[in-house]
Amino acid sequence: MDKTAKKNIDVIGVPADLGANKRGANMGPAAIRIAGLKEKLNLLGHQVFDKGDLTVPIREQIAAEDREAKYIEAITKVCSELKESVYQSYKDGNTPVVIGGDHSFAIGTLAAAQKWCSENNKKLGVVWMDAHADINTPESSYSKNIHGMPVAVCLGRGHDELKALFQEPMSEKQFSLIGLRDIDGAEKEELKKSGVLFYTMRKLDEISMYTAMQETLKHLDADYIHLSFDLDGVDPMHAPGVSTPVTGGLSYREAHLALEMIADTGKLLSAEFVELNPMEDKAHKTARLTVELLQSAFGKSIV
């Protein structure tokens, strides 16, 4: 694949925070746009089409029974609509970039990516950058919040409504989780016995991001890569504007290096950047970082 090829990029906003306890991630898409997403990607030679935002109900509009069920009905509906929007983008020959919003909506993006690759006999690999493993189920989760469950759903575990978005479960071997440092007890056991490739921050300290990404790309052995980037994967020193900050995360350069290496493959099928919470940001620092990271994912280089 030609890593220098210019892309038609569809930007899809998901202004939702229903999957989390803390509110504010629903304002993430607006902040990323204001930080210059379209203009900065255009400067790299890409054509950007902003498809606007999906319609997401606010919490005050949702029935009490669904609020008590952690908004499963509303989240399923939005994930289904996102799946259709992302899939249409693939059909149009474009590269969808989903901006959120909390991480629960990765379920919709990946349901579309898996469907597209399956229909076209292509192998999909997922680079999941996050402080959290997101492999909880309703039974294992302390909070029951769905933004801690998208990897599990993709693998065929958890809420039946969300699993139904996939024609068949994804394989554990399709995932590489990078930057982990805040993992629930049950998740630790699940990771240890699973076939999911994962890198904790200690492991990254020991072997370097460069080696981890080399291993990841070899392990996935994919025709296409979907990038799922939770901004809390980056250390709060660089990305303070998230709902669940955890110290000791990826450095500025580690984050950029990972995305530069993905860009070098020429295999980027789609991407999502999630969990930006402008209510927690400082001088728009995290919104600007998001745009910079997207530039790296789409081929910006130092020389």
C-alpha positions in Angstrom: 0.0 0.0 0.0 1.2 3.5 -0.8 1.8 5.3 2.5 2.0 8.7 0.7 -1.4 8.3 -1.0 -3.8 11.2 -0.2 -7.1 10.2 1.3 -10.7 11.3 1.3 -11.5 11.5 5.0 -15.0 11.4 6.4 -15.3 13.0 9.9 -18.1 11.6 11.9 -18.9 13.1 15.3 -20.4 11.1 18.2 -21.3 13.7 20.9 -22.0 11.2 23.6 -21.0 10.6 27.2 -23.6 8.0 28.0 -21.1 5.2 28.5 -19.3 7.0 31.4 -20.0 8.3 34.9 -18.5 11.7 34.4 -20.2 14.0 31.9 -18.5 16.2 29.3 -17.2 13.9 26.6 -20.2 14.8 24.5 -18.5 18.1 23.9 -15.4 16.4 22.5 -16.3 16.5 18.8 -16.9 20.3 18.8 -13.6 20.9 20.6 -11.6 18.8 18.1 -13.2 20.7 15.2 -12.4 24.0 16.8 -8.8 22.9 17.3 -8.5 22.8 13.5 -9.0 19.2 12.5 -10.2 19.8 8.9 -7.7 22.5 8.2 -4.7 20.6 9.6 -5.5 17.4 7.6 -6.1 19.5 4.5 -2.6 20.9 4.8 -1.3 17.3 4.5 -3.1 17.1 1.1 -6.1 15.1 2.2 -9.6 16.0 1.3 -11.8 16.2 4.4 -15.6 15.9 4.4 -17.2 16.7 7.7 -20.4 14.5 8.0 -21.5 16.3 11.1 -22.6 14.6 14.3 -24.9 11.7 14.9 -28.0 12.5 16.9 -27.4 11.4 20.5 -30.0 12.0 23.2 -28.9 13.8 26.3 -29.4 12.1 29.6 -32.3 14.2 30.6 -34.3 13.0 27.6 -33.8 9.3 28.4 -36.4 7.2 30.3 -35.6 6.3 33.9 -35.5 2.6 33.2 -32.8 3.0 30.6 -30.8 5.4 32.8 -30.8 2.7 35.5 -29.6 0.2 32.9 -26.6 2.4 32.1 -28.2 3.7 28.9 -27.9 0.3 27.1 -30.9 1.0 24.8 -29.6 4.5 23.8 -26.0 3.4 23.3 -27.1 0.4 21.2 -29.2 2.7 18.9 -26.3 5.2 18.5 -23.8 2.3 17.9 -26.1 0.9 15.2 -26.4 4.3 13.5 -22.6 4.8 13.7 -22.0 1.3 12.2 -24.2 2.3 9.1 -22.4 5.7 8.8 -18.9 4.2 8.9 -19.8 1.3 6.6 -21.2 3.9 4.0 -17.9 5.7 4.3 -16.0 2.5 3.4 -18.4 1.9 0.5 -17.7 5.4 -0.8 -14.0 4.6 -0.8 -13.3 7.0 2.0 -11.5 6.8 5.4 -13.8 7.4 8.3 -12.5 9.3 11.3 -14.8 9.1 14.3 -14.4 11.8 17.0 -16.1 11.3 20.3 -17.5 11.0 22.7 -16.8 8.1 25.1 -15.2 4.9 24.1 -18.4 2.7 24.2 -19.1 3.8 20.6 -16.1 2.0 19.3 -18.4 -0.9 19.2 -20.3 0.7 16.3 -17.1 1.6 14.4 -15.6 -1.8 14.7 -18.8 -3.6 13.8 -18.6 -1.7 10.5 -14.9 -2.3 10.0 -15.2 -6.0 10.7 -18.2 -6.3 8.3 -16.4 -4.4 5.5 -13.2 -6.5 5.8 -15.1 -9.8 6.0 -17.1 -8.9 2.8 -13.9 -8.0 1.0 -11.9 -11.0 2.3 -9.4 -8.7 4.1 -7.8 -9.2 7.5 -8.5 -6.4 10.1 -6.2 -5.6 12.9 -7.0 -3.2 15.8 -4.5 -1.0 17.6 -6.2 0.0 20.8 -4.4 2.7 22.7 -5.8 3.2 26.2 -5.0 3.4 29.9 -7.8 0.8 30.4 -8.2 -2.7 28.9 -12.0 -2.2 28.3 -12.6 -5.9 28.4 -15.1 -5.8 31.3 -18.5 -7.4 31.1 -21.6 -6.5 33.1 -20.7 -9.3 35.5 -17.1 -8.2 36.1 -17.4 -4.4 36.0 -17.5 -2.5 39.3 -19.2 0.6 37.7 -21.2 -1.2 35.0 -20.3 1.7 32.7 -20.3 0.5 29.0 -17.2 2.6 28.1 -15.3 -0.1 30.0 -16.7 -2.9 27.9 -16.1 -2.3 24.1 -13.3 -4.8 23.6 -15.3 -7.5 25.4 -18.3 -6.8 23.2 -16.2 -7.1 20.0 -15.0 -10.5 21.3 -18.5 -11.7 21.8 -19.0 -11.1 25.5 -21.4 -8.9 27.4 -24.6 -7.2 26.4 -26.6 -9.2 23.9 -27.9 -6.0 22.2 -24.4 -4.8 21.5 -23.0 -8.2 20.4 -25.8 -8.4 17.9 -24.1 -5.6 15.9 -21.5 -8.1 14.8 -22.2 -10.9 12.4 -19.7 -13.0 14.3 -17.3 -12.2 17.2 -13.9 -10.7 16.4 -10.8 -12.8 17.2 -8.6 -12.0 20.2 -5.7 -12.2 17.8 -7.0 -9.1 16.0 -6.2 -6.8 18.9 -3.2 -5.1 20.4 -3.8 -3.0 23.5 -1.1 -0.5 24.2 -0.5 1.8 27.2 -2.5 -0.2 29.9 -2.0 1.0 33.5 -5.4 0.9 35.2 -7.0 -2.6 35.0 -9.7 -4.1 37.1 -9.1 -7.4 39.0 -11.3 -9.5 36.7 -9.8 -7.9 33.6 -6.3 -8.9 34.7 -7.3 -12.5 34.8 -9.2 -12.2 31.5 -6.1 -10.6 29.8 -3.8 -13.2 31.1 -5.8 -16.1 29.7 -6.8 -14.5 26.4 -5.0 -14.3 23.1 -5.1 -10.5 23.1 -1.7 -8.9 22.7 -1.2 -6.2 25.3 1.4 -3.8 26.5 1.3 -2.3 30.0 3.3 0.9 30.7 5.9 -1.2 32.5 6.3 -3.4 29.4 6.7 -0.3 27.3 9.3 1.1 29.7 11.2 -2.2 29.4 11.2 -2.6 25.6 10.2 0.8 24.1 7.3 1.9 22.0 9.2 1.3 18.8 9.7 -2.4 19.7 6.1 -2.7 20.9 4.8 -1.3 17.6 7.1 -3.6 15.6 5.8 -6.6 17.5 2.2 -5.4 17.1 2.3 -4.9 13.4 3.9 -8.3 12.9 1.4 -10.0 15.3 -1.7 -8.5 13.7 -0.4 -9.4 10.2 -3.4 -7.4 8.8 -4.4 -6.0 5.5 -6.0 -3.1 7.2 -5.6 -1.4 10.6 -8.2 0.3 12.7 -6.9 2.8 15.2 -8.9 3.2 18.4 -7.2 6.0 20.5 -8.5 6.8 24.0 -6.9 10.0 25.0 -6.5 8.9 28.6 -3.8 6.6 27.2 -1.6 9.7 27.1 -0.1 11.0 30.4 -2.3 13.7 31.9 0.7 16.0 31.7 0.1 16.1 28.0 -3.6 15.3 27.9 -5.4 16.6 31.0 -8.8 16.9 29.3 -10.1 13.4 29.9 -12.8 11.9 32.2 -10.6 9.2 33.7 -7.0 10.5 33.9 -4.3 8.1 35.2 -0.7 9.3 35.8 2.2 7.5 34.2 0.9 7.3 30.7 2.3 7.6 27.2 4.6 10.5 26.6 4.0 13.0 23.8 6.6 11.3 21.6 5.6 7.7 22.4 2.1 8.5 21.2 3.3 10.2 18.0 5.8 7.4 17.2 3.1 4.8 17.4 0.8 6.7 15.0 3.7 7.5 12.7 4.5 3.8 12.5 0.9 3.0 11.6 1.0 5.7 8.9 4.2 4.1 7.5 2.3 0.9 6.8 -0.2 2.6 4.5 -2.8 0.3 6.0 -4.9 2.7 8.0 -8.5 1.9 7.3 -10.2 4.1 9.9 -9.6 5.7 13.2 -11.4 7.0 16.3 -10.3 9.4 18.9 -12.4 9.3 22.1 -12.8 10.5 25.7 -11.8 14.1 25.2 -13.6 16.0 27.9 -13.4 19.8 27.4 -14.7 20.4 30.9 -11.4 18.9 32.2 -9.1 20.4 29.6 -6.5 23.1 30.2 -6.3 25.9 27.6 -7.5 23.4 25.0 -4.3 21.4 25.3 -5.9 18.0 24.8 -8.0 19.1 21.8 -4.9 20.4 20.1 -3.0 17.2 20.9 -5.8 15.2 19.3 -5.4 17.1 16.1 -1.7 16.7 16.2 -2.0 13.0 16.7 -4.4 12.7 13.8 -1.9 14.4 11.6 0.7 11.8 12.6 -1.7 9.0 11.8 -2.3 10.5 8.4 1.3 10.9 7.4 2.8 14.0 8.9 6.5 13.5 9.4 9.3 15.5 10.8 11.2 15.5 7.5 
